[in-house]
Amino acid sequence: MSFENPKGFALSGASYIVVMLPWLGKNEWHAFSVFPHQQHENTSSIFIATVGDWSKKLHKSIHRPTSRAAWISGPFLSPMSSAKDYDNIISIASGIGITPALAVLDRFKHTRRLNLIWMCRDAQLIEFFVNTVNFPTKGFIFIFYTGKTLLDLRENVPHNLFLFTDRPNLEYVVLSTIHRIENQDVLPEEIVEEGNKFRKLSKEHRVLALVGKILEDYSMSEFFDTASCNFSSIELSSSNRGLRGRFRGSFASFTSLINIEENGAVITRESLNDTMAALLGDDKFSNDIVSTMFDMISGFESIITRDQFFRFMIDNDIKDCDEHSDDVQVQSLSDSGHFLGSRNKMKTFPNFTQKSDIECPKLDPEIMKTWLLQYCGGSKSVKEALRSMKKDYGIDLNVENFDF
């Protein structure tokens, strides 16, 4: 629900309002977090999830957009408005609890370092907020998606936004975020800056950049072996541009047309696309780029042979990790999450999911006093984990709820 702010209505941080809809019931007032509308000036919004009798009745009664009357009282400051007293904030939300966190991010984005950890299984919620919210660039945005529906996200997702497909190891995410920022180890704004430069490259330069980033962590042989498939499993058919590879059938009648051993390994468009998705995450690079990469390496043929692959690397002076002095360890993105923006920092983020068994970094107790944890949501386990962190590490914690 959105409304134009009446005279004197001002949001000074995380706030909530109480709402009464006379056409639904004149004796029922309900509290909701309120945040600035992302597209319209002097406009505020609330989100009403179907979690109780009143909200279910509301959703059933609305079949199309409506402009019926609503009575509003507020705004009132919520516990999350105390963010002004800290230098760094980590807002943690589950489900619809994202709304007060967005108000904090919007209010203090120019003066504080704001980070977000959002756990959500509702694909539509994630799609709406990721596709409409202007997230701050000076903080990490971690989304832990536990739903089953594939997400449809905008093409220009922020470079400092990470998507994981599992529940978080919350303690490790929080402490690693603090440790990284306090030690200035790959700051969010650095990732955003490099990601913006990457998007300005031509398709050909983006291909070279992507290949170079992959080869920071994998050797050329590992890249080829991962992307290749056994030639005997590919069906080949004639086309105006030579031969076209497919993942089924037999090639028996076409073996003599090309000079490759029967069991030779080759890369097809499909296998290259699958490999790039596995290494980089398939959310934010287009099939167009993979197609350009394939044509550049294959010379517009239907398959990429080992010789073509290595010749392309040599001709473009692309070095792999065997030729770099630093020994880089990288987690599979299927385990550690998809980095939706710039790809070169993916090795810096280890497994943040609940399956992690990694020692948490040590942090100075005095530094912890400058940090604030905020939570809004209905998860008892998350509240317990955050209260344990408050006790163990001395990090202040505010929890927003509307138990009244």
C-alpha positions as CSV (number, residue, x, y, z in Angstrom):
1,M,0.0,0.0,0.0
2,S,1.4,3.4,-1.0
3,F,0.2,6.9,0.0
4,E,1.2,10.5,-0.6
5,N,2.7,11.9,2.6
6,P,0.3,14.3,4.3
7,K,1.5,17.6,5.6
8,G,3.7,17.1,8.7
9,F,4.4,13.4,7.9
10,A,8.1,12.8,8.0
11,L,10.2,9.6,8.2
12,S,13.3,10.2,10.4
13,G,14.6,6.7,10.2
14,A,13.0,3.3,10.8
15,S,9.3,4.0,11.6
16,Y,6.0,2.3,11.7
17,I,2.4,3.4,11.3
18,V,-0.9,1.9,12.5
19,V,-3.5,1.4,9.8
20,M,-7.3,1.1,9.9
21,L,-9.3,0.3,6.8
22,P,-13.0,1.4,7.5
23,W,-14.3,-0.7,4.6
24,L,-12.7,-3.8,6.2
25,G,-13.4,-3.1,9.9
26,K,-13.6,0.1,11.8
27,N,-12.3,-1.3,15.1
28,E,-9.1,-2.9,13.9
29,W,-5.8,-1.1,13.8
30,H,-2.7,-2.9,12.7
31,A,1.0,-1.8,12.8
32,F,3.3,-1.9,9.8
33,S,6.8,-0.8,9.1
34,V,6.8,2.2,6.6
35,F,9.5,3.1,4.2
36,P,10.0,5.6,1.4
37,H,8.6,4.7,-2.0
38,Q,11.5,4.0,-4.4
39,Q,10.0,5.7,-7.5
40,H,7.7,8.5,-6.3
41,E,8.8,11.5,-4.2
42,N,7.0,12.4,-1.0
43,T,5.3,9.0,-1.0
44,S,5.5,6.2,1.6
45,S,4.8,2.5,1.4
46,I,3.9,-0.5,3.5
47,F,3.8,-4.2,2.7
48,I,1.0,-6.3,4.1
49,A,1.8,-10.1,4.1
50,T,-1.0,-12.6,4.5
51,V,-0.1,-13.8,8.0
52,G,-3.3,-13.3,10.0
53,D,-7.1,-13.2,9.7
54,W,-7.2,-9.4,9.0
55,S,-4.5,-9.5,6.3
56,K,-6.1,-12.6,4.7
57,K,-9.4,-10.9,4.6
58,L,-7.8,-7.8,3.0
59,H,-6.1,-9.8,0.3
60,K,-9.3,-11.7,-0.5
61,S,-11.3,-8.4,-0.8
62,I,-8.9,-6.8,-3.3
63,H,-9.1,-8.0,-6.9
64,R,-7.6,-5.0,-8.6
65,P,-5.8,-1.8,-7.6
66,T,-8.0,0.3,-5.3
67,S,-8.0,3.8,-3.9
68,R,-10.4,3.3,-1.1
69,A,-9.9,5.2,2.2
70,A,-7.3,4.3,4.8
71,W,-6.9,5.8,8.2
72,I,-3.3,6.2,9.3
73,S,-1.8,7.1,12.7
74,G,2.0,7.9,12.9
75,P,4.7,7.6,12.1
76,F,6.3,6.3,15.3
77,L,10.0,5.6,15.7
78,S,10.8,1.9,15.9
79,P,13.7,0.3,17.8
80,M,15.6,0.2,14.5
81,S,15.8,4.0,14.4
82,S,18.7,3.8,16.9
83,A,21.0,3.2,13.9
84,K,22.0,6.9,14.2
85,D,24.0,6.1,17.3
86,Y,26.4,3.7,15.5
87,D,29.0,3.9,12.7
88,N,28.2,0.6,11.1
89,I,24.9,-1.3,10.9
90,I,24.0,-4.9,9.9
91,S,20.3,-5.1,9.3
92,I,19.0,-8.7,9.4
93,A,15.6,-9.6,8.2
94,S,13.5,-12.7,7.4
95,G,10.6,-12.6,5.0
96,I,8.5,-9.4,5.1
97,G,10.8,-8.1,7.9
98,I,12.8,-6.5,5.1
99,T,10.7,-3.4,5.2
100,P,12.1,-1.7,8.3
101,A,15.6,-2.6,7.1
102,L,14.9,-0.8,3.9
103,A,13.9,2.3,5.8
104,V,17.2,2.3,7.7
105,L,19.1,1.8,4.5
106,D,17.3,4.7,2.8
107,R,17.7,7.0,5.8
108,F,21.4,6.5,6.6
109,K,22.8,5.5,3.2
110,H,24.9,8.7,2.9
111,T,26.3,8.8,6.5
112,R,26.7,5.1,7.6
113,R,28.0,1.9,6.4
114,L,24.9,-0.3,6.0
115,N,24.8,-4.0,5.4
116,L,21.9,-6.3,4.8
117,I,21.3,-10.0,5.5
118,W,18.0,-11.1,4.2
119,M,16.6,-14.6,4.5
120,C,13.5,-15.2,2.4
121,R,11.7,-18.1,0.6
122,D,9.2,-15.9,-1.3
123,A,10.4,-15.5,-4.8
124,Q,8.0,-12.6,-5.6
125,L,9.2,-10.6,-2.5
126,I,12.9,-11.0,-3.6
127,E,12.1,-10.1,-7.2
128,F,10.1,-7.0,-6.2
129,F,12.7,-5.5,-3.9
130,V,15.8,-6.5,-5.9
131,N,14.2,-5.1,-9.0
132,T,13.0,-1.8,-7.5
133,V,15.2,-0.8,-4.5
134,N,18.3,1.4,-4.9
135,F,20.6,-0.4,-2.5
136,P,23.5,1.6,-1.0
137,T,26.9,0.9,-2.4
138,K,28.9,1.1,0.8
139,G,27.6,-2.1,2.3
140,F,27.2,-5.8,1.5
141,I,23.8,-7.1,0.5
142,F,23.5,-10.8,1.2
143,I,20.2,-12.6,0.2
144,F,19.7,-16.2,1.3
145,Y,16.9,-17.6,-0.8
146,T,15.3,-20.8,0.3
147,G,12.5,-21.1,-2.2
148,K,12.2,-23.4,-5.1
149,T,11.0,-21.1,-7.8
150,L,13.6,-19.7,-10.2
151,L,14.2,-15.9,-9.7
152,D,13.5,-13.4,-12.4
153,L,15.9,-10.5,-11.6
154,R,16.7,-7.4,-13.4
155,E,19.8,-7.2,-15.6
156,N,21.6,-4.5,-13.7
157,V,21.5,-6.1,-10.2
158,P,23.9,-4.2,-7.9
159,H,27.5,-5.5,-7.9
160,N,27.6,-5.7,-4.1
161,L,24.6,-8.0,-4.0
162,F,25.2,-11.7,-3.3
163,L,22.6,-14.4,-3.7
164,F,22.8,-17.7,-1.8
165,T,20.5,-20.6,-2.2
166,D,20.6,-21.9,1.4
167,R,20.2,-20.8,5.0
168,P,23.0,-18.8,6.4
169,N,25.6,-19.6,9.1
170,L,24.5,-16.3,10.7
171,E,27.4,-15.9,13.2
172,Y,30.0,-16.4,10.4
173,V,28.3,-14.0,8.0
174,V,28.0,-11.3,10.7
175,L,31.6,-11.6,12.0
176,S,33.1,-12.0,8.5
177,T,31.3,-8.9,7.3
178,I,32.6,-6.9,10.3
179,H,36.1,-8.3,9.9
180,R,36.2,-7.5,6.2
181,I,35.1,-3.9,6.6
182,E,37.2,-3.1,9.6
183,N,40.3,-4.5,7.8
184,Q,39.3,-2.8,4.5
185,D,39.6,-6.2,2.7
186,V,37.6,-5.8,-0.5
187,L,35.2,-3.1,0.4
188,P,31.7,-3.0,-1.2
189,E,32.3,0.2,-3.0
190,E,35.5,-1.2,-4.6
191,I,33.4,-4.1,-6.0
192,V,30.8,-1.7,-7.3
193,E,33.4,0.5,-9.0
194,E,35.1,-2.4,-10.7
195,G,31.7,-3.9,-11.7
196,N,30.7,-0.7,-13.3
197,K,33.9,-0.6,-15.4
198,F,33.2,-4.2,-16.4
199,R,29.7,-3.4,-17.7
200,K,31.1,-0.7,-20.0
201,L,33.4,-3.1,-21.9
202,S,32.5,-4.3,-25.4
203,K,31.3,-7.9,-25.7
204,E,34.7,-9.0,-26.9
205,H,36.5,-7.3,-24.0
206,R,34.0,-8.7,-21.5
207,V,34.7,-12.2,-22.9
208,L,38.4,-11.7,-22.3
209,A,37.8,-10.3,-18.9
210,L,35.5,-13.2,-17.9
211,V,38.0,-15.8,-19.2
212,G,40.8,-14.0,-17.3
213,K,38.9,-14.0,-14.1
214,I,38.1,-17.7,-14.3
215,L,41.8,-18.5,-15.0
216,E,42.8,-16.6,-11.9
217,D,41.5,-19.6,-10.0
218,Y,41.6,-22.5,-12.5
219,S,44.2,-23.7,-15.0
220,M,43.5,-23.7,-18.7
221,S,43.4,-27.5,-18.6
222,E,40.9,-27.5,-15.7
223,F,38.7,-25.0,-17.6
224,F,38.7,-27.0,-20.8
225,D,38.2,-30.4,-19.1
226,T,35.2,-28.9,-17.1
227,A,33.6,-27.4,-20.2
228,S,34.3,-30.3,-22.6
229,C,32.2,-33.4,-23.3
230,N,33.0,-36.7,-25.0
231,F,32.8,-36.2,-28.8
232,S,31.2,-39.6,-29.3
233,S,28.1,-38.5,-27.4
234,I,27.4,-35.6,-29.7
235,E,25.1,-35.8,-32.7
236,L,26.5,-33.7,-35.6
237,S,24.4,-32.5,-38.5
238,S,25.3,-30.4,-41.6
239,S,24.6,-26.7,-41.6
240,N,25.5,-23.7,-43.7
241,R,28.3,-23.0,-41.2
242,G,29.7,-26.5,-41.0
243,L,28.7,-28.8,-38.2
244,R,26.4,-28.2,-35.2
245,G,26.9,-30.1,-31.9
246,R,24.1,-31.5,-29.9
247,F,23.9,-33.5,-26.7
248,R,22.2,-36.6,-28.0
249,G,22.4,-39.4,-30.6
250,S,25.3,-40.6,-32.7
251,F,27.7,-39.0,-35.1
252,A,28.7,-42.2,-36.9
253,S,28.0,-41.0,-40.5
254,F,29.9,-37.7,-40.0
255,T,33.1,-38.9,-38.3
256,S,35.1,-38.5,-41.5
257,L,34.1,-34.9,-41.9
258,I,36.5,-33.6,-39.2
259,N,39.9,-34.5,-38.0
260,I,39.2,-35.5,-34.4
261,E,39.7,-38.8,-32.7
262,E,36.5,-40.6,-32.0
263,N,36.8,-40.2,-28.2
264,G,38.2,-36.7,-28.4
265,A,37.0,-34.0,-25.9
266,V,35.4,-30.9,-27.4
267,I,33.3,-28.0,-26.1
268,T,29.8,-27.3,-27.5
269,R,27.8,-24.1,-27.0
270,E,25.7,-25.9,-24.4
271,S,28.6,-27.3,-22.4
272,L,30.3,-23.9,-22.4
273,N,27.1,-22.2,-21.2
274,D,26.7,-24.8,-18.4
275,T,30.3,-24.4,-17.3
276,M,30.1,-20.6,-17.2
277,A,26.9,-20.8,-15.2
278,A,28.6,-23.2,-12.7
279,L,31.7,-21.1,-12.3
280,L,30.2,-17.6,-12.3
281,G,26.5,-18.1,-11.5
282,D,23.9,-17.9,-14.3
283,D,21.9,-15.0,-12.9
284,K,23.7,-12.1,-14.4
285,F,25.6,-12.8,-17.5
286,S,23.7,-13.2,-20.8
287,N,23.7,-16.0,-23.3
288,D,24.8,-13.3,-25.7
289,I,28.2,-13.2,-24.0
290,V,28.6,-16.9,-24.0
291,S,27.7,-17.0,-27.7
292,T,30.3,-14.3,-28.4
293,M,32.9,-16.2,-26.4
294,F,32.1,-19.5,-28.3
295,D,32.4,-17.8,-31.7
296,M,35.7,-16.0,-30.7
297,I,37.3,-19.3,-29.6
298,S,35.9,-21.6,-32.3
299,G,36.2,-19.2,-35.2
300,F,32.5,-19.5,-35.8
301,E,32.6,-23.3,-36.0
302,S,30.2,-25.6,-34.2
303,I,32.6,-27.0,-31.7
304,I,35.8,-25.9,-29.8
305,T,38.7,-28.4,-29.9
306,R,41.5,-28.4,-27.4
307,D,43.9,-26.9,-29.9
308,Q,41.5,-24.0,-30.7
309,F,41.0,-23.4,-26.9
310,F,44.6,-23.2,-26.1
311,R,45.5,-21.2,-29.2
312,F,42.9,-18.6,-28.2
313,M,44.4,-18.2,-24.8
314,I,48.0,-17.9,-26.2
315,D,47.0,-15.4,-28.9
316,N,45.2,-13.2,-26.4
317,D,48.1,-13.5,-23.8
318,I,45.7,-14.9,-21.2
319,K,47.6,-16.5,-18.3
320,D,46.1,-19.1,-15.9
321,C,46.5,-19.7,-12.2
322,D,49.5,-21.9,-12.7
323,E,51.3,-18.8,-14.0
324,H,50.3,-16.5,-11.1
325,S,52.4,-16.3,-8.0
326,D,49.6,-16.3,-5.5
327,D,47.9,-19.5,-4.5
328,V,44.2,-18.8,-4.7
329,Q,41.6,-21.1,-3.1
330,V,38.1,-20.7,-4.4
331,Q,34.8,-22.2,-3.3
332,S,32.3,-23.6,-5.8
333,L,29.6,-21.0,-6.3
334,S,27.1,-23.7,-6.0
335,D,28.1,-23.9,-2.4
336,S,29.2,-20.4,-1.6
337,G,26.5,-18.4,-3.4
338,H,26.2,-16.4,-6.6
339,F,27.9,-13.1,-6.9
340,L,25.4,-11.2,-9.1
341,G,27.6,-8.3,-10.1
342,S,31.4,-8.1,-10.8
343,R,33.0,-11.6,-10.9
344,N,36.6,-10.9,-9.9
345,K,35.9,-11.0,-6.1
346,M,34.1,-14.3,-6.0
347,K,37.1,-16.0,-4.4
348,T,37.0,-13.7,-1.4
349,F,33.6,-14.9,-0.2
350,P,33.6,-18.4,1.3
351,N,30.7,-20.6,2.2
352,F,28.2,-18.5,4.2
353,T,25.5,-21.2,4.5
354,Q,24.5,-23.1,7.6
355,K,26.5,-26.1,6.4
356,S,29.7,-24.1,7.0
357,D,32.1,-25.3,9.6
358,I,34.6,-22.5,9.5
359,E,36.3,-20.7,12.5
360,C,34.9,-17.2,13.0
361,P,37.4,-14.3,12.8
362,K,38.6,-12.7,16.1
363,L,37.5,-9.1,16.6
364,D,38.5,-6.3,18.9
365,P,35.8,-5.8,21.6
366,E,36.2,-2.0,21.3
367,I,35.5,-2.1,17.6
368,M,32.3,-4.1,18.3
369,K,30.9,-1.2,20.2
370,T,30.7,0.8,17.0
371,W,28.5,-1.8,15.3
372,L,24.8,-2.5,15.7
373,L,22.8,-5.6,14.8
374,Q,19.1,-5.1,13.9
375,Y,16.5,-7.7,13.3
376,C,12.9,-7.8,12.1
377,G,11.2,-11.0,11.5
378,G,9.4,-13.9,13.2
379,S,12.2,-16.5,13.4
380,K,12.9,-17.6,17.0
381,S,16.1,-19.3,16.0
382,V,17.4,-16.2,14.4
383,K,16.6,-14.1,17.5
384,E,18.3,-16.7,19.7
385,A,21.4,-16.7,17.5
386,L,21.6,-12.9,17.5
387,R,21.2,-12.7,21.3
388,S,24.0,-15.2,21.6
389,M,26.2,-13.0,19.5
390,K,25.3,-10.0,21.6
391,K,26.4,-11.9,24.7
392,D,29.5,-13.5,23.3
393,Y,30.9,-10.6,21.3
394,G,29.4,-7.4,22.8
395,I,27.5,-6.3,19.7
396,D,24.5,-4.2,20.5
397,L,21.2,-5.7,19.2
398,N,17.8,-4.2,18.5
399,V,14.8,-6.4,17.6
400,E,11.7,-4.9,16.1
401,N,8.3,-6.6,16.6
402,F,4.7,-5.6,17.0
403,D,3.7,-8.0,19.8
404,F,1.1,-5.5,21.1
